[in-house]
Amino acid sequence: MTRVRGHYRNGSYVRPHYRRISAPAAVAVAGGGGGLLLLLIVLMLIGGGGKGSQDTPVKKPTPSVSSQVHTAPR
């Protein structure tokens, strides 16, 4: 059972009450932030610890042919 605070629903006030929760919802409530912590750890392991672009060299763009200045012979 869980307590529901008073709230408005479709413009009508619903008084505070208790309601029965199902087994999956009860597990989620009991788990708290543990699932979020586990997700963050897994993402950190998959991502390689956050090194990101430090290992990748940055290539400078090469100039295109149209941007080079050509002079006519004299």
VORO-390556 format. One record per residue: residue number from 0; x, y, z of N, C-alpha, C in turn. Coordinates in Angstrom, 3 decimals. Layout:
    k       nc1       nc2       nc3      cac1      cac2      cac3       cc1       cc2       cc3
  NUM         X         Y         Z         X         Y         Z         X         Y         Z
...
This chain:
    k       nc1       nc2       nc3      cac1      cac2      cac3       cc1       cc2       cc3
    0     0.850    -1.180     0.000     0.000     0.000     0.000     0.895     1.243     0.000
    1     0.415     2.278    -0.657     1.128     3.554    -0.680     0.128     4.676    -0.479
    2     0.604     5.768     0.088    -0.253     6.914     0.354    -0.229     7.852    -0.836
    3    -1.406     8.307    -1.252    -1.532     9.268    -2.340    -1.937    10.596    -1.729
    4    -1.160    11.638    -2.044    -1.487    12.961    -1.514    -2.700    13.542    -2.238
    5    -3.350    14.499    -1.619    -4.477    15.172    -2.247    -4.017    15.919    -3.485
    6    -4.813    15.887    -4.544    -4.426    16.534    -5.784    -5.670    16.828    -6.617
    7    -5.480    17.600    -7.667    -6.570    17.887    -8.593    -6.447    16.977    -9.808
    8    -7.571    16.416   -10.234    -7.611    15.559   -11.413    -8.825    15.950   -12.239
    9    -8.554    16.366   -13.476    -9.628    16.811   -14.381   -10.479    17.908   -13.751
   10    -9.831    18.798   -13.017   -10.531    19.934   -12.416   -11.211    19.642   -11.088
   11   -11.205    18.400   -10.622   -11.840    18.038    -9.356   -10.767    17.664    -8.336
   12   -10.996    17.999    -7.063   -10.043    17.675    -6.023   -10.239    16.222    -5.572
   13    -9.135    15.504    -5.471    -9.147    14.127    -4.985    -8.522    14.137    -3.604
   14    -9.251    13.632    -2.619    -8.752    13.623    -1.241    -7.591    12.666    -1.083
   15    -6.725    12.900    -0.087    -5.635    11.952     0.171    -6.204    10.573     0.500
   16    -5.534     9.535     0.052    -6.006     8.172     0.284    -4.844     7.205     0.143
   17    -5.111     5.944     0.432    -4.133     4.871     0.250    -4.580     4.029    -0.931
   18    -3.596     3.536    -1.685    -3.946     2.641    -2.783    -2.959     1.477    -2.818
   19    -3.430     0.396    -3.355    -2.617    -0.808    -3.469    -1.731    -0.679    -4.713
   20    -0.475    -1.045    -4.601     0.414    -1.010    -5.762     0.769    -2.434    -6.154
   21     1.015    -2.614    -7.453     1.343    -3.949    -7.961     2.788    -4.301    -7.612
   22     3.168    -5.547    -7.821     4.506    -6.018    -7.482     5.601    -5.263    -8.242
   23     5.519    -5.059    -9.580     6.584    -4.318   -10.265     6.723    -2.886    -9.763
   24     5.606    -2.238    -9.458     5.679    -0.872    -8.941     6.294    -0.858    -7.545
   25     5.996    -1.873    -6.748     6.563    -1.944    -5.401     8.070    -2.119    -5.464
   26     8.552    -2.906    -6.413     9.993    -3.096    -6.574    10.644    -1.789    -7.002
   27    10.003    -1.050    -7.905    10.558     0.217    -8.367    10.620     1.227    -7.232
   28     9.583     1.257    -6.385     9.570     2.178    -5.249    10.654     1.800    -4.252
   29    10.816     0.517    -3.986    11.817     0.066    -3.020    13.232     0.269    -3.542
   30    13.410     0.204    -4.874    14.737     0.346    -5.463    15.292     1.739    -5.353
   31    14.456     2.732    -5.320    14.918     4.103    -5.218    15.798     4.490    -6.388
   32    16.969     5.068    -6.097    17.886     5.508    -7.138    18.923     4.476    -7.500
   33    18.826     3.269    -6.975    19.808     2.231    -7.263    19.869     1.872    -8.730
   34    18.725     1.841    -9.393    18.701     1.531   -10.822    19.382     2.607   -11.638
   35    19.195     3.856   -11.243    19.836     4.966   -11.934    21.349     4.901   -11.770
   36    21.806     4.586   -10.587    23.242     4.459   -10.333    23.831     3.336   -11.176
   37    23.156     2.212   -11.255    23.630     1.092   -12.055    23.697     1.485   -13.526
   38    22.688     2.200   -14.028    22.675     2.649   -15.405    23.851     3.580   -15.691
   39    24.134     4.497   -14.797    25.254     5.416   -14.989    26.588     4.683   -15.018
   40    26.752     3.684   -14.173    28.000     2.915   -14.149    28.171     2.150   -15.459
   41    27.098     1.536   -15.947    27.173     0.791   -17.207    27.512     1.730   -18.358
   42    26.883     2.903   -18.409    27.173     3.856   -19.468    28.612     4.340   -19.410
   43    29.143     4.520   -18.207    30.521     4.958   -18.059    31.486     3.876   -18.556
   44    31.176     2.616   -18.272    32.035     1.533   -18.731    31.988     1.387   -20.249
   45    30.819     1.550   -20.829    30.677     1.445   -22.281    31.383     2.612   -22.968
   46    31.268     3.790   -22.379    31.849     4.986   -22.987    33.350     5.095   -22.825
   47    33.986     4.231   -22.106    35.437     4.260   -21.973    35.933     5.241   -20.931
   48    35.128     5.589   -19.969    35.591     6.442   -18.882    35.591     7.918   -19.190
   49    35.020     8.333   -20.288    34.885     9.749   -20.571    36.089    10.378   -21.233
   50    37.003     9.595   -21.817    38.170    10.180   -22.475    37.759    10.888   -23.760
   51    36.793    10.327   -24.454    36.212    10.977   -25.624    37.193    11.337   -26.708
   52    37.252    12.610   -27.070    38.012    13.043   -28.227    39.480    13.327   -27.919
   53    39.940    13.087   -26.712    41.340    13.370   -26.382    42.275    12.459   -27.164
   54    41.878    11.256   -27.485    42.732    10.313   -28.175    42.691    10.493   -29.691
   55    41.720    11.234   -30.197    41.545    11.378   -31.627    42.234    12.646   -32.105
   56    43.218    12.545   -33.010    43.870    13.760   -33.505    42.906    14.561   -34.370
   57    43.034    15.876   -34.321    42.175    16.756   -35.094    42.870    17.060   -36.404
   58    42.193    16.786   -37.513    42.758    17.055   -38.831    42.332    18.443   -39.279
   59    43.291    19.199   -39.793    42.971    20.523   -40.321    42.462    20.358   -41.746
   60    41.458    21.130   -42.115    40.924    20.988   -43.466    41.934    21.484   -44.505
   61    41.979    20.799   -45.627    42.870    21.228   -46.701    42.137    22.239   -47.567
   62    42.856    23.224   -48.112    42.169    24.224   -48.942    41.699    23.608   -50.249
   63    40.559    24.073   -50.709    40.037    23.560   -51.968    40.721    24.269   -53.138
   64    40.640    23.699   -54.307    41.294    24.264   -55.489    40.715    25.623   -55.818
   65    39.427    25.803   -55.626    38.790    27.070   -55.984    39.215    28.212   -55.075
   66    39.743    27.908   -53.908    40.135    28.983   -53.005    41.572    29.433   -53.227
   67    42.331    28.716   -54.072    43.697    29.117   -54.340    43.716    30.244   -55.370
   68    44.669    31.168   -55.190    44.776    32.311   -56.104    45.688    31.924   -57.265
   69    45.182    32.083   -58.467    45.965    31.797   -59.659    46.250    33.125   -60.365
   70    47.499    33.300   -60.736    47.839    34.528   -61.477    48.202    34.141   -62.906
   71    47.817    34.998   -63.790    48.102    34.767   -65.204    49.568    35.117   -65.494
   72    50.238    34.377   -66.353    51.612    34.725   -66.685    51.694    36.066   -67.422
   73    52.771    36.820   -67.248    52.918    38.142   -67.867    53.668    38.095   -69.138
